[in-house]
Amino acid sequence: MKAKRRRHGPEFKARVALEALKGIKTIQQTAHGFDIHPVQVSEWKKTMAVGAPGVFGPGGGRAKSEDFEAERPRLHAKTGEQAVALDYLTKKSKQPGL
Protein backbone atom coordinates (compact mmCIF):
# COMPACT_ATOMS: atom_id res chain seq x y z
CA MET A 1 0.00 0.00 0.00
CA LYS A 2 1.35 3.41 -0.96
CA ALA A 3 1.90 6.01 1.73
CA LYS A 4 -0.30 9.07 1.63
CA ARG A 5 1.42 12.03 0.04
CA ARG A 6 2.36 14.76 2.48
CA ARG A 7 1.84 18.38 1.52
CA HIS A 8 4.01 21.01 3.13
CA GLY A 9 3.01 24.63 3.56
CA PRO A 10 5.12 27.62 2.56
CA GLU A 11 6.14 28.33 6.16
CA PHE A 12 7.56 24.83 6.57
CA LYS A 13 9.37 25.01 3.23
CA ALA A 14 10.88 28.38 4.13
CA ARG A 15 12.04 27.09 7.51
CA VAL A 16 13.71 24.06 5.90
CA ALA A 17 15.30 26.17 3.15
CA LEU A 18 16.66 28.70 5.64
CA GLU A 19 18.10 25.90 7.74
CA ALA A 20 19.80 24.49 4.63
CA LEU A 21 21.07 27.92 3.57
CA LYS A 22 22.69 28.46 6.98
CA GLY A 23 24.99 25.56 6.19
CA ILE A 24 25.39 24.52 9.83
CA LYS A 25 24.17 21.00 9.05
CA THR A 26 24.54 18.97 5.87
CA ILE A 27 21.59 18.53 3.53
CA GLN A 28 21.21 14.96 4.75
CA GLN A 29 21.16 16.02 8.41
CA THR A 30 18.62 18.74 7.70
CA ALA A 31 16.42 16.31 5.77
CA HIS A 32 16.59 13.75 8.55
CA GLY A 33 15.72 16.40 11.14
CA PHE A 34 12.61 17.47 9.25
CA ASP A 35 11.75 13.93 8.08
CA ILE A 36 11.83 14.73 4.36
CA HIS A 37 13.94 13.56 1.41
CA PRO A 38 17.32 15.28 0.87
CA VAL A 39 16.46 16.05 -2.76
CA GLN A 40 13.46 18.04 -1.54
CA VAL A 41 15.70 20.06 0.79
CA SER A 42 18.05 20.83 -2.10
CA GLU A 43 15.17 21.95 -4.33
CA TRP A 44 13.67 24.22 -1.64
CA LYS A 45 17.13 25.65 -0.90
CA LYS A 46 17.66 26.45 -4.59
CA THR A 47 14.19 28.00 -4.86
CA MET A 48 14.83 30.13 -1.78
CA ALA A 49 18.21 31.30 -3.09
CA VAL A 50 16.74 32.27 -6.46
CA GLY A 51 13.62 33.95 -5.04
CA ALA A 52 15.23 35.78 -2.12
CA PRO A 53 16.20 38.92 -4.08
CA GLY A 54 12.52 39.48 -4.86
CA VAL A 55 11.78 39.86 -1.16
CA PHE A 56 14.13 42.82 -0.91
CA GLY A 57 13.30 44.28 -4.32
CA PRO A 58 10.70 46.92 -5.14
CA GLY A 59 7.35 46.07 -3.60
CA GLY A 60 8.77 43.04 -1.81
CA GLY A 61 6.65 42.99 1.31
CA ARG A 62 3.97 45.48 0.38
CA ALA A 63 2.29 43.65 -2.49
CA LYS A 64 -0.46 42.08 -0.41
CA SER A 65 -1.48 45.26 1.40
CA GLU A 66 -1.48 47.24 -1.85
CA ASP A 67 -3.60 44.58 -3.52
CA PHE A 68 -6.07 44.72 -0.65
CA GLU A 69 -6.29 48.52 -0.80
CA ALA A 70 -6.94 48.36 -4.54
CA GLU A 71 -9.65 45.74 -4.07
CA ARG A 72 -11.34 47.36 -1.05
CA PRO A 73 -14.07 49.25 -3.01
CA ARG A 74 -15.10 46.10 -4.84
CA LEU A 75 -15.30 44.17 -1.57
CA HIS A 76 -17.41 46.89 0.06
CA ALA A 77 -19.79 46.85 -2.91
CA LYS A 78 -20.10 43.07 -2.73
CA THR A 79 -20.85 43.26 1.01
CA GLY A 80 -23.57 45.82 0.33
CA GLU A 81 -25.16 43.64 -2.35
CA GLN A 82 -25.19 40.66 -0.02
CA ALA A 83 -26.76 42.73 2.78
CA VAL A 84 -29.55 43.88 0.45
CA ALA A 85 -30.17 40.33 -0.75
CA LEU A 86 -30.25 39.05 2.82
CA ASP A 87 -32.76 41.72 3.87
CA TYR A 88 -34.97 40.90 0.87
CA LEU A 89 -34.92 37.17 1.53
CA THR A 90 -35.58 37.69 5.24
CA LYS A 91 -38.66 39.82 4.48
CA LYS A 92 -39.91 37.32 1.87
CA SER A 93 -39.58 34.40 4.26
CA LYS A 94 -41.72 36.17 6.89
CA GLN A 95 -44.62 36.87 4.51
CA PRO A 96 -47.67 34.59 5.00
CA GLY A 97 -48.84 32.47 2.11
CA LEU A 98 -45.46 31.33 0.82
N, C-alpha and C positions, 0 to 999 in steps of 0.2 A: 504494500500500500504506500502510495506517495505521501510525503509530508505536505502539510498545508503551507502554501507560500506565505511568507511573512512580508508585510509591507511596512516600511520605515518612513516616518515623517521627516520633514525638512529639518526640524530641530535636532533629531537624532543623527541625521546625516552630517549636519554641520558640526556637531560635537565630535563625531568620529573623525571627520576630515581635519578639524583643528588639532586633534590629538595626534594625527598622523603627520601634520605639517610641523608640529613642534619638534619632532624627530627624537624625542626622549626614548621612546620605545621603537622597536622594529615594527614593520607592517604586520608581521606574523603575531607579535605580542599584542599589538593593538586589536587585531582581528579576534584573537582568542579572548581578550578582555571583554569585548563587546559581543562575542558569540556570533560573528559573521565571517564570511569567507574573505581571505586576504585580497583576492582580486577586487572584491567590492570596495574594500578600503582604498586600494590604489586608484580605482575609478573616481570615488568621491573626493579623494585628495587632489587628483588632477582637475576635476570640475571646480573645486574650491579655488585652486591656484589660478585657473583661467578666469573665473568669474569674480574674483576678489577686487580687481581694479574698478569694476562697475559700482561697487558699494561706495567707493570714495570719489567717484566721478560726479559729474553734474546730475543733480536730481537723485542721488543715490538713496537716501533714506526718506525723501519727501514725496515720492511718487504716490504712495497710497493716500496720504492726506490731501494731496492736490487732486487726485482722482475723486475723492469723496466730496470735496468742495465743489468740483465741477458738476457732480451728479446730484447734489443736494436739492436743487429746484425740482428736478424730475421726481425724486423720492417724496418730496412734500406734496406734489401734485397727485402722485399715486396714493398716498395716505388719505388725502382729501376725497378722492374718488371712492376709495374703499369705505370711508366713513359714511358718505352719502348712500352708497349701496346698502350698507348695514342698517342705516336708519330706515330706508325704504322697505327692506325685507322684514324688519322688526314690526313696522306699522302694518304691513300686509298680513303678517302671521297673526296679529291680534284682531283682525276684522272678522266678524261672525259670517258664516255662510261659505267659508272656504273649505 
